[in-house]
Amino acid sequence: MNDAPVRLVVKLELLPTRGYGDVVPVGARHVHLQVLTSDGHPVAGASVLARDEDATLYLEGWYRTDQSGAVTIETAAKPLVVVVISGKTLVTREFTSESSHETIQMPQQ
């Protein structure tokens, strides 16, 4: 080795991102979330933020519940923190289990 400068040429192929910017989480799982009113009816169109407890940017994702109040979340976060916004109501839950089905019941408005 010597101290002479060396010129390197690196050719890169551009690839699209996969929805997480340049980071692809390994070990992602799917969690089916059901959002219900206080009397058990589905909450359609609720905004759902899924993230880890440290709010790591590439582990966050926004979702919206369908007509049956359901949404499928893809996450690698453990524990999974879910924030549900419906109307003027905001509910936060932390899920520590490995369950693939979770339910959040909104408080009475």
N, C-alpha and C positions, 0 to 999 in steps of 0.2 A: 504494500500500500504506500501511496505517496500523498502529498498534500495538493496535488494538481486538481483543479476543478474538473468535474465530469458532467457532461450534458446527458440527461436522461429524457427520453421521449416515451410517454405513456399514452397509449390509445385506449379510450374507454367507449363502450357502447352505452348509449343512453337508454334507460329502462324506465317505464312509468312506475310511480309509487303505488303502494298497495293500500292506500287509505290511512296509513300511519306515518306519512312523510317518508323518511329514509330508514325507519326502524320497523322491522317485522317481528312482533312478539312471538316467541316460541312457546308452545304449550297452551294456546288459546282454547277456551272451552265455550260452550253455548249455554246460556242460562235463559230459560223461558220465564218471563216475569208477567204476572197478572196484577193489574191495578184495579181495585174495586172501591166503590163509595162506601160510606160507613154502614149502609144498609145492604151491601153485597152486590150492587149493580156495577157493570163494567164502566170504566172511565175511558171513553174514546178520546183520542187526540191529545192525551197528556204528553208533555215533554219529559224525557227521561235522560238524565246524565249518569253515565256509568263510569266509575274511576276507581283507582286504588286509594288507600287512606292518605297517601302523600300527595295526591293530585298530580301525579306524573303525567306530563302532557301527552306522550305517545300511548298511554294506557287509558286515555279518556275517549269517550264516544257519546254522541247525542243520538237519541232515538225518539220515536213517537209511537204511542200505543195505537192499535188498530180499533175497529168498531167493537171488538169483543174485549177491549181493555188490555190486550196482550201485546207483548213485544219480545223478540228474541235478541239477547245481548251477546255479542262476541267479546270475550274478555280474557286477559291473562292475569288480571289483578287478583291478589289474595291478601287480605280480604277484599271483597267487592263492596264498594260504597255506591249506593244508588240514591239519586236525588230526583224526586218526582214533582213536577210543577203542573198544577191544574187550576185554572182560574187564578184566584188570589191565594191558593194554598200551596205550601211547599212542605214536603215530607222527605226526611233523610233516613236511610236504613243502612246498616252495615251487615253483610252476610258473610259469616266465617265458615259455613259448612260448604261441602263440595256438591250440594244439591243442584240438580239441573232445573228445578222448578221452584220458584219463590212467589210469594204473594205479598202485596202491600195494600193495606186497607187505609184509605184516606180518612181523616177525621171529619166529623160532621161540620158543614159550613154554615 
